[in-house]
């Protein structure tokens, strides 16, 4: 093989490698949408916004750095625990009997979204004297409290939920109570799965 042909082959291989690497990188960074959710629906609810994708990646890295267990989980039952000051707080009980308190209390009658996994960080409470139980679009609402994420937008930004109610509660991937949903059983807490940092609406679930 002469020098010119060797050079041409080498350039061709290099271009192929670069193209393949670029394709792999693009496929790794493009968001994978749940089954049944169209690009148009996702775009309408802000799922494809570069700012949202960057914030989501940074938040996931932050949760790993904080050592938070962000694995999807089934609903953990709540137990009424009387604190030293006499107040009763609802805490989640794990399979081994460990009681886990939320960073911000979620009293009976509320459905509470948390900024971080494990019911940690700032909170957004729905029900009773909080916001409405049924919200068709979380746009415009913010987390509050002294925890991590206070002042941040609620939409596409919640990681866990505590449902301190007697009925189930659903958090939906899309606005208007559509798309994949995470169901929190009555009087339970859990990490979000389908709607992890992708929550768009929520309401009591009757299914």
C-alpha positions in Angstrom: 0.0 0.0 0.0 1.5 3.3 -1.0 1.9 6.3 1.3 -1.0 8.3 -0.2 -3.4 5.4 0.1 -2.3 4.6 3.6 -2.9 8.2 4.6 -6.3 8.2 2.9 -7.3 5.0 4.8 -6.0 6.4 8.0 -8.0 9.5 7.6 -11.1 7.5 6.7 -10.8 5.3 9.8 -10.2 8.3 12.0 -13.3 10.0 10.6 -15.3 6.8 11.2 -14.2 6.6 14.8 -14.9 10.2 15.4 -18.3 9.9 13.8 -19.1 6.8 15.8 -18.0 8.4 19.1 -20.0 11.5 18.3 -23.1 9.4 17.6 -22.6 7.5 20.9 -22.2 10.7 22.8 -25.3 12.2 21.3 -27.4 9.1 22.1 -26.1 9.2 25.7 -27.1 12.8 26.2 -30.5 12.7 24.5 -33.4 12.2 27.0 -35.2 8.8 26.7 -38.9 9.4 26.8 -41.3 6.9 28.5 -43.4 4.7 26.2 -46.5 6.5 24.9 -45.0 10.0 25.4 -44.4 12.0 22.2 -41.7 14.5 21.5 -44.4 17.2 21.2 -45.9 16.3 24.6 -42.5 16.2 26.3 -41.5 19.6 24.7 -44.8 21.2 25.8 -44.1 20.2 29.5 -40.5 21.4 29.3 -38.9 17.9 29.4 -36.5 18.7 26.5 -35.4 22.2 27.6 -31.6 22.4 27.8 -31.9 24.3 31.1 -34.1 21.5 32.6 -31.8 18.8 31.3 -28.7 20.5 32.8 -30.4 21.1 36.1 -31.6 17.5 36.3 -28.1 16.2 35.7 -26.6 18.5 38.3 -29.3 17.6 40.8 -28.8 13.8 40.3 -25.0 14.3 40.8 -25.7 16.4 43.9 -27.9 13.6 45.4 -25.1 11.1 44.8 -22.6 13.4 46.5 -25.0 13.8 49.4 -25.3 10.0 49.7 -29.1 10.1 49.3 -30.8 6.8 48.4 -32.5 7.8 45.1 -33.5 4.3 44.0 -37.2 3.9 43.1 -39.0 2.2 46.0 -42.4 0.8 46.8 -44.5 2.8 49.2 -43.3 2.7 52.8 -46.0 2.7 55.5 -46.3 5.7 57.8 -46.2 5.3 61.6 -47.3 8.0 64.1 -44.4 8.8 66.4 -44.7 11.1 69.4 -41.8 13.4 69.7 -40.1 14.7 72.9 -42.1 17.9 72.7 -45.4 16.0 72.6 -46.1 16.5 68.9 -47.0 13.5 66.8 -45.1 13.1 63.5 -45.7 10.6 60.7 -42.5 8.7 59.8 -41.9 6.1 57.2 -41.1 2.5 58.3 -38.7 0.4 56.3 -38.9 -3.4 55.9 -36.4 -3.8 58.8 -38.4 -1.6 61.1 -36.3 1.5 60.8 -38.3 4.8 61.1 -37.3 7.6 58.7 -38.4 11.1 59.4 -38.9 13.6 56.6 -36.8 16.8 56.6 -40.1 18.8 56.7 -43.2 17.3 58.4 -46.1 16.2 56.2 -49.1 16.3 58.5 -52.2 14.1 58.2 -54.4 15.1 55.3 -51.5 16.4 53.1 -49.8 15.0 50.1 -46.2 16.4 50.1 -43.6 16.5 47.4 -40.0 16.8 48.3 -37.1 18.3 46.4 -34.8 15.5 47.3 -35.0 11.7 47.5 -35.9 10.0 50.8 -38.4 12.9 51.6 -35.4 15.2 52.1 -35.0 18.9 51.3 -37.7 21.5 50.8 -41.3 20.6 50.6 -44.5 21.4 48.6 -47.7 20.5 50.5 -51.1 19.9 49.0 -54.3 19.6 50.9 -55.9 21.0 54.0 -54.5 24.5 54.4 -51.8 23.9 51.7 -52.2 24.1 48.0 -55.1 22.2 46.2 -54.9 18.5 46.2 -55.5 18.4 42.5 -53.1 20.5 40.4 -53.2 20.0 36.6 -49.9 21.8 36.1 -47.2 22.4 38.7 -45.8 25.4 36.7 -45.6 28.5 38.9 -45.4 26.6 42.2 -42.2 26.5 44.3 -40.8 24.4 47.1 -40.5 26.1 50.5 -39.0 25.6 53.9 -35.4 25.8 55.1 -34.2 22.6 53.3 -32.3 22.1 50.1 -34.2 23.3 47.1 -36.3 26.0 48.8 -37.5 28.5 46.3 -36.9 26.1 43.4 -39.7 25.3 40.9 -41.9 22.3 41.7 -42.6 21.2 38.2 -40.1 18.6 36.8 -38.2 18.9 40.1 -39.6 16.6 42.8 -37.8 13.4 43.8 -40.0 11.9 46.5 -43.5 12.1 48.0 -45.2 11.5 51.4 -48.9 10.8 51.2 -50.4 11.4 54.6 -53.9 10.8 53.5 -56.4 7.9 53.6 -56.5 7.5 49.9 -53.9 7.0 47.1 -52.2 9.9 45.4 -50.8 10.0 41.8 -48.0 12.1 40.4 -48.0 12.3 36.6 -45.3 12.8 34.1 -47.4 15.1 31.9 -49.8 18.0 32.7 -53.5 17.4 32.9 -53.0 14.1 34.8 -51.7 12.2 31.9 -48.7 10.0 30.9 -46.9 7.6 33.3 -47.6 8.0 37.0 -46.2 7.2 40.3 -48.8 6.1 42.9 -48.3 6.7 46.6 -50.4 4.4 48.7 -52.5 5.8 51.5 -50.4 6.9 54.5 -47.1 6.1 52.9 -43.9 7.7 51.5 -41.7 6.8 48.5 -39.1 7.9 46.0 -40.5 8.9 42.6 -39.7 6.7 39.6 -41.4 7.6 36.3 -41.7 11.2 37.5 -38.3 11.5 39.3 -37.5 15.2 38.5 -40.2 15.0 35.8 -43.4 15.6 37.7 -46.0 17.8 35.9 -49.3 17.3 37.7 -50.8 15.4 40.6 -54.2 14.4 42.1 -55.9 11.8 44.4 -55.9 8.5 42.6 -59.1 6.4 42.6 -57.9 3.4 40.5 
